[in-house]
Every structure is written in C-alpha cells, then in structure tokens.
Amino acid sequence: MTEPRHTLYGTLFDDAALFPPGNAPMGEAIPAHRAHRESRRAPYVGPLLVADARVAELRTVLSREDGDHAPLALVVTVPGGAEGVAPAVEAVRSDPALYLAGVEVAAAPGRSASTAHTLVSALGPDTDGYVEVTRGGDAAADVAALAGTGAHAKFRTGGLTPEAHPDEDELAALLDAAVTAGVPFKCTAGLHHAVRHTTPEGFEQHGFLNVLLATHALLTGGGEGVAVKVLGDRDGPALASRARELTPAEATRVRASFRSFGTCSIAEPLEDLVVLGALHA
C-alpha cells in the first residue's frame, strides 16, 4: 500500500456497526464486516469494534457459523473502567476464533495515567491500548499524562445529542495536547462524513478529513488556532485537494498520530472520498 491515498486512509475506518446510531444485529454485523475485508474496501477497513458486554454474544454467533474463517480481529471497548480490562482480554484471547487487535477503556478525570498502566500491563507490547479521555475538566492534562505509558488517547467526537459533539476549539485543544505530548490518538462517534457539516437534527459534526488536516497543521507548527480553522472548514473540494497534496512522508506522519476512528458505516465515508475525488470508485 504505497499509493498516497492508501497511506492517508489505510485502515482508517474501524467498523463500529454494532454501536449507535447503526446498531446492527450481531448476526448481520459479522458477515458484513468480513465482506468489507474481502472487497475493494479492504485496504481502508480496520477491526470490528465490540463492547465488552457483548463479547459472549459475539462468540456464540461465531460458534454457530459454517465454514472456515480466519480469526476475527476485534477491538474491545470497556466503558466501565480499568477493572474490566483483564476479563475482556481473557474473553477474547481464550477463543481461537478471535484476534485481539486492541482495547479501549474509559478513564475518569485525573485517572488517565493509572488507567493506562493497568491497560498496558494487561495487553502486553503487541496490542494497541486506548484510554478514552473524559471531556471537561483538564482533559489536556489527562492527554499529556499518557505520554510514555505506552497507551494511546481516544477522543469522543460525537453522540446522540448536540452536547455530545465538541466544538472546534475543544477538539483542537485535545489534538494539540496529543501532538505536543507525542501521544497517538483515535476518535469515536460523530465522524460520519469527510467534511464538517450540520445534520438535519442540527448537530454540528466534524469531518474526518478536517481532523486529518488539522493534525497535519499541528504537526507542522501551525498551532492550535490554525487547527480550529481547519476543523471548521466546510469546503470539501478544497480540503480534498489539500489532502492530495500531502506527500507519502507527510501522510505517514499524520497517521502515526491520528490512528483511526470508529464509524457505524464503512461505505458512507469512503463514498464521500470518492465524490470528492480523493479515491477511485
């Protein structure tokens, strides 16, 4: 995957079909995910995301499948905190039909470092661990506290209410904290499309293309104010053009910081990139 578009968008889209607003049934989400991984979309598709409370259900569905399949790569979310990490890890690693690609765990304000240490010790060096930083309080300090722990940051960028969507200033501050501390990050929720937009419900949603380019701006010394402007940019063709101008080295550096984001639809964000001319149909 040496083409620039593969460098910038490769495995960017974690499959969150099981989560709101998609809420796909387990029996549909698993075969749909495998279909994505066997299609032309495969270079862009990350692991399947599943909540720890649904791992047993997922294992039951897999046990009833016919035919041979490669182990299903999962990222498990643990919203209950660090105490739930070890049981979630054991539940996945004890099943040969599964491969644990990562774990995401929520941390209370001021607890990101201790949560990270628990997470990393349970995972070992070959599995990605993400600590979800709680919005509000001193979130930037919680991001900075992850530096050197071996864990990455997770930022919530949307939800089912307007208040669940951080504005440009809040998100730019989090991205700046992560870049400054050298902490890789991922995003979850709300990045349904490539470009900043207003939903019919009135939600102000960030675009994943905006986040990629805001990350690039921060990495190249643009500063938080520049990142705010990039996050607020609604000119899709102009954003796509700027993304196309990134060199492979620049794209690699961006993705070393912004690892991925969860999306309940794999098709929709890729279709956005096709419409904008960033990918071929």
C-alpha positions as CSV (number, residue, x, y, z in Angstrom):
1,M,0.0,0.0,0.0
2,T,2.4,2.6,-1.2
3,E,0.0,4.9,-3.0
4,P,-0.6,8.3,-1.2
5,R,-4.3,7.6,-0.7
6,H,-3.5,4.3,0.9
7,T,-1.0,5.9,3.2
8,L,-3.5,8.5,4.4
9,Y,-6.7,6.4,4.5
10,G,-5.4,2.9,5.0
11,T,-7.2,1.1,7.9
12,L,-8.6,4.5,9.0
13,F,-12.2,3.2,9.4
14,D,-12.8,0.9,12.4
15,D,-16.1,-0.9,11.9
16,A,-18.5,0.3,14.6
17,A,-21.6,-1.2,13.0
18,L,-22.7,-2.6,16.4
19,F,-22.8,0.8,18.0
20,P,-25.3,3.7,17.7
21,P,-26.7,5.0,15.5
22,G,-26.2,1.9,13.3
23,N,-27.0,-0.7,16.0
24,A,-26.6,-3.6,13.5
25,P,-27.6,-7.0,14.9
26,M,-24.6,-9.2,15.7
27,G,-25.7,-11.8,13.1
28,E,-25.5,-9.1,10.4
29,A,-22.5,-7.1,11.6
30,I,-20.1,-10.0,11.5
31,P,-20.7,-11.2,7.9
32,A,-20.9,-7.6,6.7
33,H,-17.5,-6.9,8.3
34,R,-16.0,-9.9,6.6
35,A,-17.5,-8.8,3.3
36,H,-15.8,-5.4,3.7
37,R,-12.5,-7.1,4.4
38,E,-12.8,-9.2,1.2
39,S,-13.9,-6.3,-1.1
40,R,-12.1,-3.4,-2.7
41,R,-12.7,-1.5,0.5
42,A,-10.4,-3.9,2.4
43,P,-7.3,-1.6,2.5
44,Y,-9.3,1.1,4.3
45,V,-11.1,-1.1,6.9
46,G,-9.9,-1.6,10.4
47,P,-11.0,-4.1,13.0
48,L,-14.6,-4.8,14.2
49,L,-15.4,-2.9,17.4
50,V,-17.4,-4.6,20.1
51,A,-18.3,-3.7,23.7
52,D,-17.0,-6.0,26.4
53,A,-20.6,-6.7,27.5
54,R,-21.3,-8.2,24.0
55,V,-18.2,-10.4,23.6
56,A,-20.0,-13.5,24.8
57,E,-22.8,-12.9,22.3
58,L,-20.3,-12.5,19.5
59,R,-18.6,-15.7,20.5
60,T,-21.9,-17.5,20.4
61,V,-22.7,-16.2,16.9
62,L,-19.3,-17.3,15.7
63,S,-19.7,-20.8,17.2
64,R,-22.7,-21.3,15.0
65,E,-21.1,-20.4,11.7
66,D,-20.4,-22.8,9.0
67,G,-17.1,-23.0,7.1
68,D,-13.6,-21.9,7.9
69,H,-12.8,-18.3,8.7
70,A,-9.6,-16.5,9.7
71,P,-9.7,-15.3,13.3
72,L,-11.9,-12.2,13.6
73,A,-9.8,-9.1,14.5
74,L,-11.6,-7.2,17.3
75,V,-11.1,-4.0,19.3
76,V,-13.0,-4.3,22.6
77,T,-14.4,-1.2,24.3
78,V,-14.5,-1.2,28.1
79,P,-16.7,1.7,29.2
80,G,-16.7,0.6,32.9
81,G,-13.1,1.4,33.5
82,A,-9.8,-0.3,34.2
83,E,-11.3,-3.1,36.3
84,G,-13.0,-4.5,33.2
85,V,-9.9,-4.7,31.1
86,A,-8.5,-8.1,32.3
87,P,-11.8,-10.0,31.9
88,A,-12.3,-8.5,28.5
89,V,-8.8,-9.5,27.4
90,E,-9.2,-13.1,28.7
91,A,-12.6,-13.5,27.0
92,V,-11.1,-12.7,23.6
93,R,-7.8,-14.4,23.9
94,S,-9.3,-17.6,25.1
95,D,-11.2,-18.0,21.9
96,P,-9.1,-19.1,18.8
97,A,-11.8,-17.7,16.5
98,L,-10.8,-14.2,17.7
99,Y,-7.8,-12.0,17.5
100,L,-7.4,-9.1,19.9
101,A,-6.3,-6.1,17.9
102,G,-6.9,-3.5,20.6
103,V,-8.7,-2.4,23.8
104,E,-10.3,0.9,24.5
105,V,-11.1,1.8,28.2
106,A,-12.7,4.9,29.7
107,A,-10.9,6.8,32.4
108,A,-12.2,9.2,35.0
109,P,-10.7,12.7,35.0
110,G,-7.2,12.6,36.6
111,R,-7.1,8.8,36.2
112,S,-5.7,8.5,32.7
113,A,-2.2,7.5,33.7
114,S,-3.2,4.9,36.2
115,T,-5.8,3.5,33.8
116,A,-3.1,3.4,31.1
117,H,-0.7,1.4,33.3
118,T,-3.5,-1.2,34.1
119,L,-4.3,-1.4,30.4
120,V,-0.8,-1.8,29.1
121,S,0.1,-4.4,31.7
122,A,-2.9,-6.5,30.7
123,L,-2.2,-6.2,26.9
124,G,1.5,-6.6,26.5
125,P,3.5,-4.9,23.8
126,D,1.7,-6.2,20.6
127,T,-1.8,-5.0,21.2
128,D,-2.9,-1.4,21.0
129,G,-4.5,0.2,24.1
130,Y,-6.5,3.4,24.1
131,V,-7.6,5.4,27.1
132,E,-10.7,7.5,26.5
133,V,-10.2,10.9,27.9
134,T,-13.2,12.4,29.6
135,R,-14.4,15.7,28.3
136,G,-14.3,18.7,30.6
137,G,-12.0,19.3,33.5
138,D,-8.4,19.4,32.5
139,A,-8.6,17.0,29.6
140,A,-5.4,18.3,28.1
141,A,-3.5,17.3,31.2
142,D,-5.1,13.8,31.1
143,V,-3.8,13.5,27.5
144,A,-0.3,14.7,28.5
145,A,-0.3,12.1,31.3
146,L,-0.5,9.3,28.8
147,A,2.9,10.2,27.4
148,G,5.4,7.4,28.0
149,T,2.8,4.9,29.3
150,G,2.5,3.0,26.0
151,A,-1.2,3.8,25.8
152,H,-2.8,6.0,23.2
153,A,-5.7,8.5,23.6
154,K,-9.3,8.2,22.5
155,F,-11.4,11.3,21.9
156,R,-15.2,11.2,21.7
157,T,-16.2,13.5,18.8
158,G,-20.0,13.0,18.8
159,G,-23.0,11.2,20.1
160,L,-26.8,11.2,20.1
161,T,-27.2,14.8,21.4
162,P,-25.9,18.2,20.3
163,E,-23.9,18.4,23.6
164,A,-22.0,15.2,22.8
165,H,-20.3,17.0,19.9
166,P,-17.2,19.0,20.9
167,D,-16.8,22.3,19.1
168,E,-13.7,23.2,17.0
169,D,-12.0,24.9,20.0
170,E,-12.4,21.9,22.3
171,L,-11.3,19.3,19.7
172,A,-8.4,21.4,18.5
173,A,-7.1,21.7,22.1
174,L,-7.3,17.9,22.5
175,L,-5.5,17.3,19.2
176,D,-2.8,19.9,20.1
177,A,-2.3,18.2,23.5
178,A,-1.9,14.8,21.8
179,V,0.6,16.1,19.2
180,T,2.5,18.1,21.8
181,A,2.9,15.1,24.1
182,G,3.6,12.7,21.2
183,V,0.5,10.6,22.1
184,P,-1.2,8.9,19.2
185,F,-5.0,9.0,19.3
186,K,-8.2,7.8,17.7
187,C,-11.7,9.3,17.6
188,T,-15.1,7.8,18.2
189,A,-18.6,8.8,17.2
190,G,-19.7,11.7,15.1
191,L,-17.3,11.5,12.2
192,H,-19.9,10.2,9.8
193,H,-18.6,12.2,6.8
194,A,-15.4,13.5,5.4
195,V,-16.2,17.2,5.8
196,R,-17.6,19.4,8.6
197,H,-21.4,19.7,8.3
198,T,-24.7,20.3,10.1
199,T,-27.0,17.3,10.3
200,P,-30.8,17.6,9.7
201,E,-31.1,17.3,13.6
202,G,-28.9,20.4,14.0
203,F,-25.8,18.5,15.2
204,E,-22.5,20.2,14.2
205,Q,-20.4,17.3,13.2
206,H,-16.7,17.2,12.5
207,G,-15.3,15.7,9.2
208,F,-12.6,13.1,9.4
209,L,-10.8,14.9,6.5
210,N,-10.8,18.0,8.7
211,V,-9.3,16.1,11.6
212,L,-6.6,14.6,9.3
213,L,-5.6,18.0,8.0
214,A,-5.8,19.7,11.5
215,T,-3.5,17.0,12.7
216,H,-1.1,17.8,9.8
217,A,-1.3,21.5,10.7
218,L,-0.3,20.9,14.3
219,L,2.5,18.5,13.3
220,T,3.9,21.2,11.0
221,G,3.8,24.0,13.6
222,G,0.5,25.6,12.6
223,G,-0.7,25.9,16.1
224,E,-4.0,25.4,17.8
225,G,-5.6,28.5,16.2
226,V,-4.8,27.1,12.7
227,A,-6.3,23.7,13.7
228,V,-9.5,25.4,14.8
229,K,-9.9,27.0,11.4
230,V,-9.2,23.7,9.6
231,L,-11.7,21.9,11.8
232,G,-14.4,24.5,10.9
233,D,-13.7,24.4,7.1
234,R,-16.7,23.2,5.1
235,D,-15.1,23.4,1.6
236,G,-14.9,19.8,0.7
237,P,-13.2,20.1,-2.6
238,A,-10.5,22.4,-1.2
239,L,-9.9,20.0,1.8
240,A,-9.6,17.0,-0.6
241,S,-7.2,19.0,-2.7
242,R,-5.0,19.8,0.3
243,A,-5.1,16.1,1.3
244,R,-4.0,15.0,-2.2
245,E,-1.0,17.4,-1.9
246,L,0.4,15.6,1.2
247,T,3.5,13.7,0.4
248,P,3.6,10.0,1.5
249,A,6.0,11.0,4.3
250,E,3.6,13.7,5.5
251,A,0.6,11.3,5.3
252,T,2.6,8.7,7.2
253,R,3.4,11.2,9.9
254,V,-0.3,12.3,10.2
255,R,-1.4,8.7,10.5
256,A,1.2,7.9,13.2
257,S,-0.7,10.5,15.3
258,F,-4.3,10.0,14.1
259,R,-4.6,6.2,14.0
260,S,-8.3,5.6,13.2
261,F,-11.9,6.3,14.1
262,G,-15.0,4.2,14.6
263,T,-17.8,4.5,12.1
264,C,-21.1,2.6,12.0
265,S,-21.0,2.7,8.2
266,I,-17.9,1.7,6.3
267,A,-19.4,2.6,2.9
268,E,-20.6,6.2,3.6
269,P,-17.2,7.8,4.5
270,L,-15.5,6.0,1.6
271,E,-18.2,7.2,-0.8
272,D,-17.6,10.8,0.5
273,L,-13.9,10.4,-0.6
274,V,-14.9,9.1,-4.0
275,V,-17.3,12.0,-4.6
276,L,-14.5,14.4,-3.5
277,G,-12.1,12.8,-5.9
278,A,-9.8,11.5,-3.1
279,L,-10.4,7.9,-4.0
280,H,-11.4,6.0,-7.1
281,A,-14.8,4.3,-7.2
